[in-house]
Amino acid sequence: MSDEILVEAIGGEIIVRLRGTAMKAVYRKGSDPWLTLAQTIEDRDAPMKLSEFRVIAWEAANKKARELGWIV
């Protein structure tokens, strides 16, 4: 499944997408030592529910934030 998840950092945001769908989660870096969910887009034709995607997206976003030194 990891090859189906696309993660990119743009400015102070981390955007997580599910390949081949419109499913997306956007997390923002703030002054707090954690990420804030700013936006989600659901795709009812995606192979998973939004709630399942949000778990995967949260983990992927946190991993990226650690790589960038945004959180420890």
N, CA, C and O atoms as a Tripos MOL2 file, in Angstrom:
@<TRIPOS>MOLECULE
protein
  288   287    72     0     0
PROTEIN
NO_CHARGES

@<TRIPOS>ATOM
      1 N           0.8280   -1.2060    0.0000 N.3       1 MET1
      2 CA          0.0000    0.0000    0.0000 C.3       1 MET1
      3 C           0.8650    1.2590    0.0000 C.2       1 MET1
      4 O           0.4300    2.2990   -0.4930 O.2       1 MET1
      5 N           2.0800    1.1840    0.5420 N.am      2 SER2
      6 CA          2.9140    2.3760    0.6430 C.3       2 SER2
      7 C           3.2310    2.9900   -0.7200 C.2       2 SER2
      8 O           3.4220    4.2020   -0.8160 O.2       2 SER2
      9 N           3.2900    2.1710   -1.7760 N.am      3 ASP3
     10 CA          3.5570    2.7300   -3.0970 C.3       3 ASP3
     11 C           2.3240    3.4250   -3.6710 C.2       3 ASP3
     12 O           2.4160    4.1050   -4.6930 O.2       3 ASP3
     13 N           1.1750    3.2590   -3.0230 N.am      4 GLU4
     14 CA         -0.0560    3.9250   -3.4560 C.3       4 GLU4
     15 C          -0.2320    5.2880   -2.7880 C.2       4 GLU4
     16 O          -1.0920    6.0730   -3.1860 O.2       4 GLU4
     17 N           0.5830    5.5640   -1.7750 N.am      5 ILE5
     18 CA          0.4850    6.8240   -1.0330 C.3       5 ILE5
     19 C           1.5450    7.7900   -1.5360 C.2       5 ILE5
     20 O           2.7330    7.4680   -1.5640 O.2       5 ILE5
     21 N           1.1110    8.9580   -1.9280 N.am      6 LEU6
     22 CA          2.0140   10.0180   -2.3940 C.3       6 LEU6
     23 C           2.0810   11.0970   -1.3230 C.2       6 LEU6
     24 O           1.0490   11.5650   -0.8420 O.2       6 LEU6
     25 N           3.2900   11.4900   -0.9490 N.am      7 VAL7
     26 CA          3.4860   12.4930    0.1000 C.3       7 VAL7
     27 C           4.4100   13.5760   -0.4210 C.2       7 VAL7
     28 O           5.4830   13.2840   -0.9480 O.2       7 VAL7
     29 N           3.9940   14.8280   -0.2750 N.am      8 GLU8
     30 CA          4.8730   15.9320   -0.6650 C.3       8 GLU8
     31 C           4.7160   17.0850    0.3160 C.2       8 GLU8
     32 O           3.6380   17.3170    0.8640 O.2       8 GLU8
     33 N           5.8050   17.7940    0.5210 N.am      9 ALA9
     34 CA          5.8120   18.9710    1.3820 C.3       9 ALA9
     35 C           5.9160   20.1980    0.4960 C.2       9 ALA9
     36 O           6.8000   20.2960   -0.3540 O.2       9 ALA9
     37 N           5.0040   21.1260    0.7050 N.am     10 ILE10
     38 CA          5.0050   22.3860   -0.0370 C.3      10 ILE10
     39 C           4.8170   23.4980    0.9850 C.2      10 ILE10
     40 O           3.7720   23.6000    1.6280 O.2      10 ILE10
     41 N           5.8450   24.3280    1.1240 N.am     11 GLY11
     42 CA          5.7720   25.3910    2.1230 C.3      11 GLY11
     43 C           5.6220   24.7900    3.5050 C.2      11 GLY11
     44 O           6.4320   23.9580    3.9140 O.2      11 GLY11
     45 N           4.6050   25.1980    4.2200 N.am     12 GLY12
     46 CA          4.3410   24.6970    5.5660 C.3      12 GLY12
     47 C           3.2770   23.6210    5.5860 C.2      12 GLY12
     48 O           2.6680   23.3760    6.6270 O.2      12 GLY12
     49 N           3.0390   22.9670    4.4440 N.am     13 GLU13
     50 CA          2.0160   21.9300    4.3690 C.3      13 GLU13
     51 C           2.6020   20.6010    3.8930 C.2      13 GLU13
     52 O           3.5640   20.5590    3.1260 O.2      13 GLU13
     53 N           1.9990   19.5380    4.3660 N.am     14 ILE14
     54 CA          2.2930   18.2070    3.8700 C.3      14 ILE14
     55 C           1.0080   17.6750    3.2580 C.2      14 ILE14
     56 O          -0.0300   17.6210    3.9170 O.2      14 ILE14
     57 N           1.0860   17.2870    2.0050 N.am     15 ILE15
     58 CA         -0.0810   16.8180    1.2700 C.3      15 ILE15
     59 C           0.0810   15.3230    1.0220 C.2      15 ILE15
     60 O           1.1010   14.8700    0.5010 O.2      15 ILE15
     61 N          -0.9360   14.5730    1.4020 N.am     16 VAL16
     62 CA         -0.9300   13.1180    1.2320 C.3      16 VAL16
     63 C          -2.0770   12.7680    0.2950 C.2      16 VAL16
     64 O          -3.2140   13.1950    0.4960 O.2      16 VAL16
     65 N          -1.7610   11.9820   -0.7370 N.am     17 ARG17
     66 CA         -2.7660   11.5680   -1.7200 C.3      17 ARG17
     67 C          -2.7470   10.0530   -1.8710 C.2      17 ARG17
     68 O          -1.7360    9.3960   -1.6230 O.2      17 ARG17
     69 N          -3.8910    9.5180   -2.2840 N.am     18 LEU18
     70 CA         -3.9870    8.1080   -2.6340 C.3      18 LEU18
     71 C          -3.9620    8.0320   -4.1530 C.2      18 LEU18
     72 O          -4.8680    8.5210   -4.8280 O.2      18 LEU18
     73 N          -2.9130    7.4140   -4.6790 N.am     19 ARG19
     74 CA         -2.6940    7.3350   -6.1280 C.3      19 ARG19
     75 C          -3.9360    6.8130   -6.8530 C.2      19 ARG19
     76 O          -4.5640    5.8500   -6.4140 O.2      19 ARG19
     77 N          -4.2790    7.4620   -7.9670 N.am     20 GLY20
     78 CA         -5.3890    7.0310   -8.7940 C.3      20 GLY20
     79 C          -6.7560    7.4350   -8.2920 C.2      20 GLY20
     80 O          -7.7730    7.0060   -8.8360 O.2      20 GLY20
     81 N          -6.7890    8.2670   -7.2440 N.am     21 THR21
     82 CA         -8.0640    8.7310   -6.6860 C.3      21 THR21
     83 C          -7.9820   10.2320   -6.4240 C.2      21 THR21
     84 O          -6.9380   10.8560   -6.6140 O.2      21 THR21
     85 N          -9.0980   10.7920   -5.9880 N.am     22 ALA22
     86 CA         -9.1290   12.1960   -5.5820 C.3      22 ALA22
     87 C          -8.9210   12.3400   -4.0700 C.2      22 ALA22
     88 O          -8.9590   13.4520   -3.5420 O.2      22 ALA22
     89 N          -8.7020   11.2210   -3.3740 N.am     23 MET23
     90 CA         -8.5410   11.2230   -1.9220 C.3      23 MET23
     91 C          -7.2910   12.0080   -1.5460 C.2      23 MET23
     92 O          -6.2080   11.7790   -2.0840 O.2      23 MET23
     93 N          -7.4670   12.9490   -0.5980 N.am     24 LYS24
     94 CA         -6.3430   13.8140   -0.2180 C.3      24 LYS24
     95 C          -6.5130   14.2940    1.2150 C.2      24 LYS24
     96 O          -7.6290   14.5170    1.6850 O.2      24 LYS24
     97 N          -5.3780   14.4480    1.9020 N.am     25 ALA25
     98 CA         -5.3500   15.0520    3.2290 C.3      25 ALA25
     99 C          -4.2120   16.0690    3.2560 C.2      25 ALA25
    100 O          -3.1060   15.8030    2.7840 O.2      25 ALA25
    101 N          -4.5060   17.2250    3.8120 N.am     26 VAL26
    102 CA         -3.5040   18.2900    3.9080 C.3      26 VAL26
    103 C          -3.2770   18.5930    5.3880 C.2      26 VAL26
    104 O          -4.2160   18.8640    6.1370 O.2      26 VAL26
    105 N          -2.0200   18.5410    5.7830 N.am     27 TYR27
    106 CA         -1.6260   18.8350    7.1620 C.3      27 TYR27
    107 C          -0.7580   20.0800    7.1620 C.2      27 TYR27
    108 O           0.0400   20.2880    6.2490 O.2      27 TYR27
    109 N          -0.9130   20.9060    8.1840 N.am     28 ARG28
    110 CA         -0.1290   22.1430    8.2900 C.3      28 ARG28
    111 C           0.8000   22.1020    9.4820 C.2      28 ARG28
    112 O           0.4930   21.5550   10.5410 O.2      28 ARG28
    113 N           1.9490   22.7060    9.2550 N.am     29 LYS29
    114 CA          2.9140   22.9210   10.3360 C.3      29 LYS29
    115 C           2.5120   24.2220   11.0140 C.2      29 LYS29
    116 O           2.3310   25.2500   10.3610 O.2      29 LYS29
    117 N           2.3780   24.1630   12.3090 N.am     30 GLY30
    118 CA          2.0310   25.3620   13.0570 C.3      30 GLY30
    119 C           3.0930   25.6670   14.0890 C.2      30 GLY30
    120 O           4.2140   25.1660   14.0080 O.2      30 GLY30
    121 N           2.7420   26.4800   15.0480 N.am     31 SER31
    122 CA          3.6820   26.8030   16.1180 C.3      31 SER31
    123 C           3.7410   25.6930   17.1630 C.2      31 SER31
    124 O           4.6700   25.6430   17.9700 O.2      31 SER31
    125 N           2.7420   24.7990   17.1470 N.am     32 ASP32
    126 CA          2.7320   23.6620   18.0670 C.3      32 ASP32
    127 C           3.6660   22.5730   17.5430 C.2      32 ASP32
    128 O           3.9780   22.5460   16.3530 O.2      32 ASP32
    129 N           4.1070   21.6900   18.4080 N.am     33 PRO33
    130 CA          5.0220   20.6250   17.9610 C.3      33 PRO33
    131 C           4.2950   19.4240   17.3490 C.2      33 PRO33
    132 O           4.7320   18.2870   17.5300 O.2      33 PRO33
    133 N           3.2170   19.6530   16.6420 N.am     34 TRP34
    134 CA          2.4920   18.5950   15.9400 C.3      34 TRP34
    135 C           1.8320   19.1780   14.7010 C.2      34 TRP34
    136 O           1.7520   20.3960   14.5380 O.2      34 TRP34
    137 N           1.3670   18.3040   13.8430 N.am     35 LEU35
    138 CA          0.6950   18.7200   12.6180 C.3      35 LEU35
    139 C          -0.7920   18.9110   12.8780 C.2      35 LEU35
    140 O          -1.3740   18.2780   13.7590 O.2      35 LEU35
    141 N          -1.3880   19.7930   12.0960 N.am     36 THR36
    142 CA         -2.8180   20.0430   12.1740 C.3      36 THR36
    143 C          -3.4540   19.6540   10.8460 C.2      36 THR36
    144 O          -2.9810   20.0540    9.7820 O.2      36 THR36
    145 N          -4.5280   18.8730   10.9110 N.am     37 LEU37
    146 CA         -5.2490   18.5180    9.6990 C.3      37 LEU37
    147 C          -5.9980   19.7430    9.2020 C.2      37 LEU37
    148 O          -6.8420   20.2900    9.9120 O.2      37 LEU37
    149 N          -5.6910   20.1740    7.9840 N.am     38 ALA38
    150 CA         -6.2970   21.3800    7.4280 C.3      38 ALA38
    151 C          -7.4350   21.0610    6.4590 C.2      38 ALA38
    152 O          -8.3900   21.8300    6.3430 O.2      38 ALA38
    153 N          -7.3300   19.9180    5.7590 N.am     39 GLN39
    154 CA         -8.3260   19.6090    4.7440 C.3      39 GLN39
    155 C          -8.2930   18.1250    4.4080 C.2      39 GLN39
    156 O          -7.2300   17.5030    4.4060 O.2      39 GLN39
    157 N          -9.4620   17.5640    4.1250 N.am     40 THR40
    158 CA         -9.5330   16.2200    3.5590 C.3      40 THR40
    159 C         -10.5060   16.2540    2.3960 C.2      40 THR40
    160 O         -11.4940   16.9880    2.4130 O.2      40 THR40
    161 N         -10.2160   15.4590    1.3990 N.am     41 ILE41
    162 CA        -11.1160   15.3030    0.2610 C.3      41 ILE41
    163 C         -11.3790   13.8160    0.1170 C.2      41 ILE41
    164 O         -10.4520   13.0120    0.0150 O.2      41 ILE41
    165 N         -12.6490   13.4650    0.1100 N.am     42 GLU42
    166 CA        -13.0510   12.0640   -0.0070 C.3      42 GLU42
    167 C         -13.3380   11.7140   -1.4600 C.2      42 GLU42
    168 O         -13.8200   12.5470   -2.2270 O.2      42 GLU42
    169 N         -13.0450   10.4980   -1.8210 N.am     43 ASP43
    170 CA        -13.3740    9.9610   -3.1380 C.3      43 ASP43
    171 C         -14.1730    8.6890   -2.8840 C.2      43 ASP43
    172 O         -13.6100    7.6690   -2.4840 O.2      43 ASP43
    173 N         -15.4580    8.7440   -3.1110 N.am     44 ARG44
    174 CA        -16.3280    7.6030   -2.8090 C.3      44 ARG44
    175 C         -16.0250    6.3870   -3.6770 C.2      44 ARG44
    176 O         -16.4540    5.2770   -3.3610 O.2      44 ARG44
    177 N         -15.2870    6.5890   -4.7710 N.am     45 ASP45
    178 CA        -14.9030    5.4730   -5.6280 C.3      45 ASP45
    179 C         -13.5460    4.8860   -5.2550 C.2      45 ASP45
    180 O         -13.0800    3.9410   -5.8920 O.2      45 ASP45
    181 N         -12.9140    5.4400   -4.2310 N.am     46 ALA46
    182 CA        -11.5990    4.9520   -3.7920 C.3      46 ALA46
    183 C         -11.7380    3.5670   -3.1730 C.2      46 ALA46
    184 O         -12.8130    3.2060   -2.6950 O.2      46 ALA46
    185 N         -10.6590    2.7900   -3.1790 N.am     47 PRO47
    186 CA        -10.7150    1.4280   -2.6450 C.3      47 PRO47
    187 C         -10.7220    1.3450   -1.1180 C.2      47 PRO47
    188 O         -10.6400    0.2480   -0.5650 O.2      47 PRO47
    189 N         -10.8180    2.4790   -0.4320 N.am     48 MET48
    190 CA        -10.8990    2.4750    1.0290 C.3      48 MET48
    191 C         -11.7840    3.6220    1.4930 C.2      48 MET48
    192 O         -12.0390    4.5720    0.7530 O.2      48 MET48
    193 N         -12.2430    3.5130    2.7250 N.am     49 LYS49
    194 CA        -13.0640    4.5600    3.3210 C.3      49 LYS49
    195 C         -12.1720    5.7260    3.7240 C.2      49 LYS49
    196 O         -10.9670    5.5610    3.9170 O.2      49 LYS49
    197 N         -12.7740    6.9060    3.8510 N.am     50 LEU50
    198 CA        -12.0240    8.0910    4.2700 C.3      50 LEU50
    199 C         -11.3780    7.8640    5.6350 C.2      50 LEU50
    200 O         -10.2420    8.2830    5.8560 O.2      50 LEU50
    201 N         -12.0790    7.2160    6.5380 N.am     51 SER51
    202 CA        -11.5180    6.9830    7.8790 C.3      51 SER51
    203 C         -10.2520    6.1230    7.8140 C.2      51 SER51
    204 O          -9.3060    6.3630    8.5640 O.2      51 SER51
    205 N         -10.2270    5.1390    6.9380 N.am     52 GLU52
    206 CA         -9.0380    4.3030    6.7650 C.3      52 GLU52
    207 C          -7.8940    5.1080    6.1580 C.2      52 GLU52
    208 O          -6.7440    4.9900    6.5820 O.2      52 GLU52
    209 N          -8.2220    5.9260    5.1620 N.am     53 PHE53
    210 CA         -7.2090    6.7590    4.5210 C.3      53 PHE53
    211 C          -6.6090    7.7470    5.5150 C.2      53 PHE53
    212 O          -5.4010    7.9820    5.5070 O.2      53 PHE53
    213 N          -7.4440    8.3220    6.3620 N.am     54 ARG54
    214 CA         -6.9370    9.3120    7.3180 C.3      54 ARG54
    215 C          -5.9070    8.7100    8.2750 C.2      54 ARG54
    216 O          -4.9630    9.3960    8.6670 O.2      54 ARG54
    217 N          -6.0690    7.4550    8.6530 N.am     55 VAL55
    218 CA         -5.0770    6.7900    9.5170 C.3      55 VAL55
    219 C          -3.7470    6.6690    8.7800 C.2      55 VAL55
    220 O          -2.6930    7.0030    9.3230 O.2      55 VAL55
    221 N          -3.8050    6.1920    7.5500 N.am     56 ILE56
    222 CA         -2.5970    6.0260    6.7300 C.3      56 ILE56
    223 C          -1.9550    7.3830    6.4450 C.2      56 ILE56
    224 O          -0.7360    7.5350    6.5220 O.2      56 ILE56
    225 N          -2.7930    8.3650    6.1150 N.am     57 ALA57
    226 CA         -2.2880    9.7080    5.7850 C.3      57 ALA57
    227 C          -1.6170   10.3480    6.9990 C.2      57 ALA57
    228 O          -0.5760   10.9890    6.8610 O.2      57 ALA57
    229 N          -2.1980   10.1820    8.1760 N.am     58 TRP58
    230 CA         -1.6170   10.7450    9.4000 C.3      58 TRP58
    231 C          -0.2240   10.1680    9.6500 C.2      58 TRP58
    232 O           0.7140   10.8960    9.9730 O.2      58 TRP58
    233 N          -0.1060    8.8470    9.4970 N.am     59 GLU59
    234 CA          1.1940    8.2030    9.6930 C.3      59 GLU59
    235 C           2.2140    8.6820    8.6610 C.2      59 GLU59
    236 O           3.3650    8.9510    9.0030 O.2      59 GLU59
    237 N           1.7960    8.7900    7.4070 N.am     60 ALA60
    238 CA          2.6960    9.2360    6.3410 C.3      60 ALA60
    239 C           3.1140   10.6880    6.5410 C.2      60 ALA60
    240 O           4.2770   11.0330    6.3320 O.2      60 ALA60
    241 N           2.1800   11.5320    6.9420 N.am     61 ALA61
    242 CA          2.4820   12.9510    7.1650 C.3      61 ALA61
    243 C           3.4390   13.1280    8.3330 C.2      61 ALA61
    244 O           4.3590   13.9430    8.2650 O.2      61 ALA61
    245 N           3.2300   12.3710    9.4040 N.am     62 ASN62
    246 CA          4.1280   12.4630   10.5580 C.3      62 ASN62
    247 C           5.5270   11.9760   10.2150 C.2      62 ASN62
    248 O           6.5150   12.5560   10.6680 O.2      62 ASN62
    249 N           5.6200   10.9230    9.4240 N.am     63 LYS63
    250 CA          6.9330   10.4300    8.9900 C.3      63 LYS63
    251 C           7.6580   11.5100    8.1930 C.2      63 LYS63
    252 O           8.8420   11.7610    8.4150 O.2      63 LYS63
    253 N           6.9460   12.1490    7.2660 N.am     64 LYS64
    254 CA          7.5380   13.2160    6.4480 C.3      64 LYS64
    255 C           7.9430   14.3980    7.3330 C.2      64 LYS64
    256 O           9.0160   14.9720    7.1450 O.2      64 LYS64
    257 N           7.1030   14.7610    8.2840 N.am     65 ALA65
    258 CA          7.4100   15.8810    9.1850 C.3      65 ALA65
    259 C           8.6660   15.5990    9.9990 C.2      65 ALA65
    260 O           9.4600   16.5080   10.2400 O.2      65 ALA65
    261 N           8.8580   14.3560   10.4260 N.am     66 ARG66
    262 CA         10.0820   13.9920   11.1580 C.3      66 ARG66
    263 C          11.3050   14.1000   10.2490 C.2      66 ARG66
    264 O          12.3510   14.6030   10.6590 O.2      66 ARG66
    265 N          11.1610   13.6210    9.0020 N.am     67 GLU67
    266 CA         12.2680   13.7350    8.0410 C.3      67 GLU67
    267 C          12.6640   15.1880    7.8170 C.2      67 GLU67
    268 O          13.8420   15.4960    7.6360 O.2      67 GLU67
    269 N          11.6810   16.0780    7.8300 N.am     68 LEU68
    270 CA         11.9320   17.5010    7.6030 C.3      68 LEU68
    271 C          12.3710   18.2310    8.8660 C.2      68 LEU68
    272 O          12.7540   19.3990    8.8040 O.2      68 LEU68
    273 N          12.3190   17.5530   10.0110 N.am     69 GLY69
    274 CA         12.7070   18.1820   11.2780 C.3      69 GLY69
    275 C          11.6310   19.0620   11.8610 C.2      69 GLY69
    276 O          11.9050   19.8710   12.7470 O.2      69 GLY69
    277 N          10.3970   18.9180   11.3780 N.am     70 TRP70
    278 CA          9.2990   19.7300   11.8990 C.3      70 TRP70
    279 C           8.8690   19.2420   13.2830 C.2      70 TRP70
    280 O           8.4940   20.0420   14.1400 O.2      70 TRP70
    281 N           8.9260   17.9220   13.4940 N.am     71 ILE71
    282 CA          8.5760   17.3410   14.7860 C.3      71 ILE71
    283 C           9.6310   16.2870   15.1300 C.2      71 ILE71
    284 O          10.3850   15.8370   14.2680 O.2      71 ILE71
    285 N           9.6640   15.9060   16.4130 N.am     72 VAL72
    286 CA         10.6090   14.8790   16.8490 C.3      72 VAL72
    287 C           9.8950   13.6440   17.3380 C.2      72 VAL72
    288 O          10.5400   12.6770   17.7430 O.2      72 VAL72
@<TRIPOS>BOND
     1     1     2 1
     2     2     3 1
     3     3     4 2
     4     3     5 am
     5     5     6 1
     6     6     7 1
     7     7     8 2
     8     7     9 am
     9     9    10 1
    10    10    11 1
    11    11    12 2
    12    11    13 am
    13    13    14 1
    14    14    15 1
    15    15    16 2
    16    15    17 am
    17    17    18 1
    18    18    19 1
    19    19    20 2
    20    19    21 am
    21    21    22 1
    22    22    23 1
    23    23    24 2
    24    23    25 am
    25    25    26 1
    26    26    27 1
    27    27    28 2
    28    27    29 am
    29    29    30 1
    30    30    31 1
    31    31    32 2
    32    31    33 am
    33    33    34 1
    34    34    35 1
    35    35    36 2
    36    35    37 am
    37    37    38 1
    38    38    39 1
    39    39    40 2
    40    39    41 am
    41    41    42 1
    42    42    43 1
    43    43    44 2
    44    43    45 am
    45    45    46 1
    46    46    47 1
    47    47    48 2
    48    47    49 am
    49    49    50 1
    50    50    51 1
    51    51    52 2
    52    51    53 am
    53    53    54 1
    54    54    55 1
    55    55    56 2
    56    55    57 am
    57    57    58 1
    58    58    59 1
    59    59    60 2
    60    59    61 am
    61    61    62 1
    62    62    63 1
    63    63    64 2
    64    63    65 am
    65    65    66 1
    66    66    67 1
    67    67    68 2
    68    67    69 am
    69    69    70 1
    70    70    71 1
    71    71    72 2
    72    71    73 am
    73    73    74 1
    74    74    75 1
    75    75    76 2
    76    75    77 am
    77    77    78 1
    78    78    79 1
    79    79    80 2
    80    79    81 am
    81    81    82 1
    82    82    83 1
    83    83    84 2
    84    83    85 am
    85    85    86 1
    86    86    87 1
    87    87    88 2
    88    87    89 am
    89    89    90 1
    90    90    91 1
    91    91    92 2
    92    91    93 am
    93    93    94 1
    94    94    95 1
    95    95    96 2
    96    95    97 am
    97    97    98 1
    98    98    99 1
    99    99   100 2
   100    99   101 am
   101   101   102 1
   102   102   103 1
   103   103   104 2
   104   103   105 am
   105   105   106 1
   106   106   107 1
   107   107   108 2
   108   107   109 am
   109   109   110 1
   110   110   111 1
   111   111   112 2
   112   111   113 am
   113   113   114 1
   114   114   115 1
   115   115   116 2
   116   115   117 am
   117   117   118 1
   118   118   119 1
   119   119   120 2
   120   119   121 am
   121   121   122 1
   122   122   123 1
   123   123   124 2
   124   123   125 am
   125   125   126 1
   126   126   127 1
   127   127   128 2
   128   127   129 am
   129   129   130 1
   130   130   131 1
   131   131   132 2
   132   131   133 am
   133   133   134 1
   134   134   135 1
   135   135   136 2
   136   135   137 am
   137   137   138 1
   138   138   139 1
   139   139   140 2
   140   139   141 am
   141   141   142 1
   142   142   143 1
   143   143   144 2
   144   143   145 am
   145   145   146 1
   146   146   147 1
   147   147   148 2
   148   147   149 am
   149   149   150 1
   150   150   151 1
   151   151   152 2
   152   151   153 am
   153   153   154 1
   154   154   155 1
   155   155   156 2
   156   155   157 am
   157   157   158 1
   158   158   159 1
   159   159   160 2
   160   159   161 am
   161   161   162 1
   162   162   163 1
   163   163   164 2
   164   163   165 am
   165   165   166 1
   166   166   167 1
   167   167   168 2
   168   167   169 am
   169   169   170 1
   170   170   171 1
   171   171   172 2
   172   171   173 am
   173   173   174 1
   174   174   175 1
   175   175   176 2
   176   175   177 am
   177   177   178 1
   178   178   179 1
   179   179   180 2
   180   179   181 am
   181   181   182 1
   182   182   183 1
   183   183   184 2
   184   183   185 am
   185   185   186 1
   186   186   187 1
   187   187   188 2
   188   187   189 am
   189   189   190 1
   190   190   191 1
   191   191   192 2
   192   191   193 am
   193   193   194 1
   194   194   195 1
   195   195   196 2
   196   195   197 am
   197   197   198 1
   198   198   199 1
   199   199   200 2
   200   199   201 am
   201   201   202 1
   202   202   203 1
   203   203   204 2
   204   203   205 am
   205   205   206 1
   206   206   207 1
   207   207   208 2
   208   207   209 am
   209   209   210 1
   210   210   211 1
   211   211   212 2
   212   211   213 am
   213   213   214 1
   214   214   215 1
   215   215   216 2
   216   215   217 am
   217   217   218 1
   218   218   219 1
   219   219   220 2
   220   219   221 am
   221   221   222 1
   222   222   223 1
   223   223   224 2
   224   223   225 am
   225   225   226 1
   226   226   227 1
   227   227   228 2
   228   227   229 am
   229   229   230 1
   230   230   231 1
   231   231   232 2
   232   231   233 am
   233   233   234 1
   234   234   235 1
   235   235   236 2
   236   235   237 am
   237   237   238 1
   238   238   239 1
   239   239   240 2
   240   239   241 am
   241   241   242 1
   242   242   243 1
   243   243   244 2
   244   243   245 am
   245   245   246 1
   246   246   247 1
   247   247   248 2
   248   247   249 am
   249   249   250 1
   250   250   251 1
   251   251   252 2
   252   251   253 am
   253   253   254 1
   254   254   255 1
   255   255   256 2
   256   255   257 am
   257   257   258 1
   258   258   259 1
   259   259   260 2
   260   259   261 am
   261   261   262 1
   262   262   263 1
   263   263   264 2
   264   263   265 am
   265   265   266 1
   266   266   267 1
   267   267   268 2
   268   267   269 am
   269   269   270 1
   270   270   271 1
   271   271   272 2
   272   271   273 am
   273   273   274 1
   274   274   275 1
   275   275   276 2
   276   275   277 am
   277   277   278 1
   278   278   279 1
   279   279   280 2
   280   279   281 am
   281   281   282 1
   282   282   283 1
   283   283   284 2
   284   283   285 am
   285   285   286 1
   286   286   287 1
   287   287   288 2
@<TRIPOS>SUBSTRUCTURE
     1 MET1         2 RESIDUE 1 A MET
     2 SER2         6 RESIDUE 1 A SER
     3 ASP3        10 RESIDUE 1 A ASP
     4 GLU4        14 RESIDUE 1 A GLU
     5 ILE5        18 RESIDUE 1 A ILE
     6 LEU6        22 RESIDUE 1 A LEU
     7 VAL7        26 RESIDUE 1 A VAL
     8 GLU8        30 RESIDUE 1 A GLU
     9 ALA9        34 RESIDUE 1 A ALA
    10 ILE10       38 RESIDUE 1 A ILE
    11 GLY11       42 RESIDUE 1 A GLY
    12 GLY12       46 RESIDUE 1 A GLY
    13 GLU13       50 RESIDUE 1 A GLU
    14 ILE14       54 RESIDUE 1 A ILE
    15 ILE15       58 RESIDUE 1 A ILE
    16 VAL16       62 RESIDUE 1 A VAL
    17 ARG17       66 RESIDUE 1 A ARG
    18 LEU18       70 RESIDUE 1 A LEU
    19 ARG19       74 RESIDUE 1 A ARG
    20 GLY20       78 RESIDUE 1 A GLY
    21 THR21       82 RESIDUE 1 A THR
    22 ALA22       86 RESIDUE 1 A ALA
    23 MET23       90 RESIDUE 1 A MET
    24 LYS24       94 RESIDUE 1 A LYS
    25 ALA25       98 RESIDUE 1 A ALA
    26 VAL26      102 RESIDUE 1 A VAL
    27 TYR27      106 RESIDUE 1 A TYR
    28 ARG28      110 RESIDUE 1 A ARG
    29 LYS29      114 RESIDUE 1 A LYS
    30 GLY30      118 RESIDUE 1 A GLY
    31 SER31      122 RESIDUE 1 A SER
    32 ASP32      126 RESIDUE 1 A ASP
    33 PRO33      130 RESIDUE 1 A PRO
    34 TRP34      134 RESIDUE 1 A TRP
    35 LEU35      138 RESIDUE 1 A LEU
    36 THR36      142 RESIDUE 1 A THR
    37 LEU37      146 RESIDUE 1 A LEU
    38 ALA38      150 RESIDUE 1 A ALA
    39 GLN39      154 RESIDUE 1 A GLN
    40 THR40      158 RESIDUE 1 A THR
    41 ILE41      162 RESIDUE 1 A ILE
    42 GLU42      166 RESIDUE 1 A GLU
    43 ASP43      170 RESIDUE 1 A ASP
    44 ARG44      174 RESIDUE 1 A ARG
    45 ASP45      178 RESIDUE 1 A ASP
    46 ALA46      182 RESIDUE 1 A ALA
    47 PRO47      186 RESIDUE 1 A PRO
    48 MET48      190 RESIDUE 1 A MET
    49 LYS49      194 RESIDUE 1 A LYS
    50 LEU50      198 RESIDUE 1 A LEU
    51 SER51      202 RESIDUE 1 A SER
    52 GLU52      206 RESIDUE 1 A GLU
    53 PHE53      210 RESIDUE 1 A PHE
    54 ARG54      214 RESIDUE 1 A ARG
    55 VAL55      218 RESIDUE 1 A VAL
    56 ILE56      222 RESIDUE 1 A ILE
    57 ALA57      226 RESIDUE 1 A ALA
    58 TRP58      230 RESIDUE 1 A TRP
    59 GLU59      234 RESIDUE 1 A GLU
    60 ALA60      238 RESIDUE 1 A ALA
    61 ALA61      242 RESIDUE 1 A ALA
    62 ASN62      246 RESIDUE 1 A ASN
    63 LYS63      250 RESIDUE 1 A LYS
    64 LYS64      254 RESIDUE 1 A LYS
    65 ALA65      258 RESIDUE 1 A ALA
    66 ARG66      262 RESIDUE 1 A ARG
    67 GLU67      266 RESIDUE 1 A GLU
    68 LEU68      270 RESIDUE 1 A LEU
    69 GLY69      274 RESIDUE 1 A GLY
    70 TRP70      278 RESIDUE 1 A TRP
    71 ILE71      282 RESIDUE 1 A ILE
    72 VAL72      286 RESIDUE 1 A VAL
